[in-house]
């Protein structure tokens, strides 16, 4: 008690002031100097609330670049907002840091987070920073807005609706494998740059927020593809009380994924069930399909029809999502979708 | 691909359905079956947003009862809402589980969380559950409401205001020591039950949400005491551009803390800087002090005047919070407040 006190400003306060205060420019953030953020919700709107955590060694690789980790942590949440038809507003950040985390991590992490927050219009509103004896863990709670009552649910798919998906499927799951075993680039006969493309798709999702407004206007149901296309389509069907048939040949693949699949046909299961795609899966009534496709084109988002919604078959529980090959045979997968708890 | 597929419902889905869907009764939660919650904010109100994480081995002890862990995870956030004058509304839960976490943990954890959610009117709106190779980590983002523009900030303290604190200070910091070394019960000459009392104060904070409305009506500035009374009072002073003098003899102590302090006077630093109190620290203009005290009494929340706000002294930076003893000597602490990053 007698010894000379050091500055009363704690290390945690300094860390926040240095790296995160500069990127918390939304007025609701109160410059991160209070106990809480204070948000005045826009009139006539609902708030769409989502939370997703990423853990080193589980959702990203411990030696992924700090900028990629920041992007992934925020973008997995932005992808949920996009699929719900919501406009991003802001987020709360929980940063759980292993010992000796220093500026070599924090500086590029905060910079990439700031860039994404600006690019997607999703601002840092508050957070908590703490130490852990375990792996780096980042939880982000993100908020978006929709006009009252207009959030796009999973449960609106009706028989006859078309099943559509944005972008390409399977890249991230293949990219994870390549990250872990560089020899696969040769084994899969990937062309120049295709290995790096797949790895980047794993590291930094490209959420489809540009399509959110069109999803709200035209989709009957939507969700983002995070746990694998096959399992996620089944979830959407269960929520809607319907079934679906998708054609494997219609599932959009990147040139890299197509090359790998041509060499190793067994990779089809990884592509369809591997997860981490962060594309939008949605159902659209036929009468609105043309307008939706035009809106996607205008937004610069690739969109593919992969199947159709059907009545749940008599005697079976709803939620069957069949993927059929060219001979109309339904594939069977060893695992429906990615899960942390098997 | 040829093998018989197992249920497409994943382990994560089952875990959520079993333990958390039953406690997610707020309509905004959408029964946890969608990608996001959808909240219609109450008209004319702001949303107060806060997030706090607790990590096993950092914020609680790995062998603390699961029910205590649940209470602590939610209540540290409820305490922030109380200090801001906000009425609790709901929360998003990130549950990061080590391998082999099973029903022996999840069942009592979910039960205690449900009880608190109901008791404090702060409902589960959504969440994310994931595995980790590290320690159990729980992050909660909590939301409360205040009439527009009425959130109580840290920055409103003015010279002449009284400095007040709820409940008793130092119990949790002493309780942590006792948890780690049972021999201290004897060393500190604690009486029957006092050791258990201190440990319980560490394990499960008692947030002062009953006082939130009065804080909003009468306080000029407020925050919760989480990082130690001395450091937190300094933070409030810095935010307000003022200084403060508090009298050590006025700091409210439980009988257990008073017994320990009488035996070991050196514990004063632990009491004043140890943190985890989750009491409300606030400043109140003298003219409103009597009404505030009456409101606290009516709410059943003990309230003590510990000092006064003063003009920042010329030539010194604002934010000086002096704790003086009976001879008007200011104490000096080795550490201003708890921080994870020193």
Interface residues (C-beta under 8 A of the other chain):
Chain A: X1 X2 X3 X4 X5 X6 X7 X8 X9 X10 X11 X12 X13 X14 X15 X28 X30 X33 X34 X35 X36 X37 X38 X39 X40 X41 X45 X46 X47 X48 X49 X50 X51 X52 X53 X55 X57 X58 X59 X80 X81 X83 X84 X86 X92 X93 X94 X96 X97 X125 X126 X127 X128 X129 X130 X131 X132 X133 X134 X135 X137 X139 X141 X143 X144 X146 X148 X151 X153 X154 X155 X223 X224 X227 X230 X231 X234 X235 X239 X266 X268 X269 X319 X321 X331 X332 X333 X334 X335 X336 X337 X338 X339 X340 X341 X342
Chain B: X1 X2 X3 X4 X5 X6 X7 X8 X9 X10 X11 X12 X13 X14 X15 X28 X30 X33 X34 X35 X36 X37 X38 X39 X40 X41 X46 X47 X48 X49 X50 X51 X52 X53 X55 X57 X58 X59 X80 X81 X83 X84 X86 X92 X93 X94 X96 X97 X125 X126 X127 X128 X129 X130 X131 X132 X133 X134 X135 X137 X139 X141 X143 X144 X146 X148 X151 X153 X154 X155 X223 X224 X227 X230 X231 X234 X235 X239 X266 X268 X269 X319 X321 X331 X332 X333 X334 X335 X336 X337 X338 X339 X340 X341 X342
